[in-house]
Amino acid sequence: MIDRAGLAAFLRRRREALQPEDVGLPRGRRRRTSGLRREEVAALCHMSTDYYARLERERGPQPSEQMIASIAQGLRLSLDERDHLFRLAGHHPPASGPASEHIGPGMLRIFDRLHDTPAEIVTELGETLRQTPLGVALTGDLTGYTGPARSIGYRWFTDPASRALYAPEDHAFLSRMFASGLRGVLTLRGPGSRAAHLADLLLAQSEEFRAVWEEHEVGIRPHEVKRFVHPEVGALELTCQTLLEPGRSHFLLVYTALPGSESYEKLELLSVIGTQTLR
């Protein structure tokens, strides 16, 4: 059963404790609110201001589990706080561990400061959870896929269009890398895991995957420098730095170019072009 008073009080306290800088927003000169405004939190949670405001006023229908998960992420809650929020809303908390898609507040604080850098947060199966605007401009919006297609490894072997962004001479290596990475996760998580399900799907659908999988290669790591072929600015060579979130199997990937290089200039151009040409 939903605890409306407890839910409203918890939401207010968490909103008031957050500062604009904590979520990558400008403070502005005329801010009088002690924390975030309701409309700012609503935008972070991908919902209307009216819907969020009604929750803080102990009104409205019981929020769904999907809504509560979105609020927990928008308010940058820890796992314990997220679980508490679910219980206040009358729901059982989702499972924690490697399958959880809840991004820790520490990783989000770093991510929120990467305004001018291509970056994304991905799961161990290569599912993109968050992208910076320049990340979307670089690779397109990768967060809208559903089902197994959320995994870049699955798309690599089942959707030829997904390879257009990468230099052709790297395709063979990337095939081996994706198969090796999936095998490593499957071994770690075991039969019945989401990794095992993906492997079964690919074995049934892709002849290339079956051939690479038969090699039983493990430990093939991504190259530090990744080569992209962007439809507007052309070839780019970007260094990829990876930050692992302990215990949650989430990775923050940050792409940078050598200052003064042609790729650096192209990234600057891409930041001006934005996502306009990709829409």
Buried (B, 14 or more C-beta within 10 A) or exposed (E): EBBBEBBBBBBBEBBEEBBBEBBBBEEEEEEEEEBBBBEBBBBBBEBEBEBBBBBBEBEBEBBEBEBBBBBBBBBBBEBEBBBBBBBBBBBEBBEBEBBBEBBBBEBBBBBBBBEEBBBBBBBBBBBBBBBBBBBBBBBBBBBEBEEBBBBBBBBBBBEEEBBEBBBEEBEEBBBBBBBBBBBBBBEEBEEEBBBBBBBEBBBEEBEBBBEBBEEEBEEBEBEEEBBBBBEEBEEBBBBBEEBEBEEBBBBBBBBBBEEEEBBBBBBEEBBEBEBEEBE
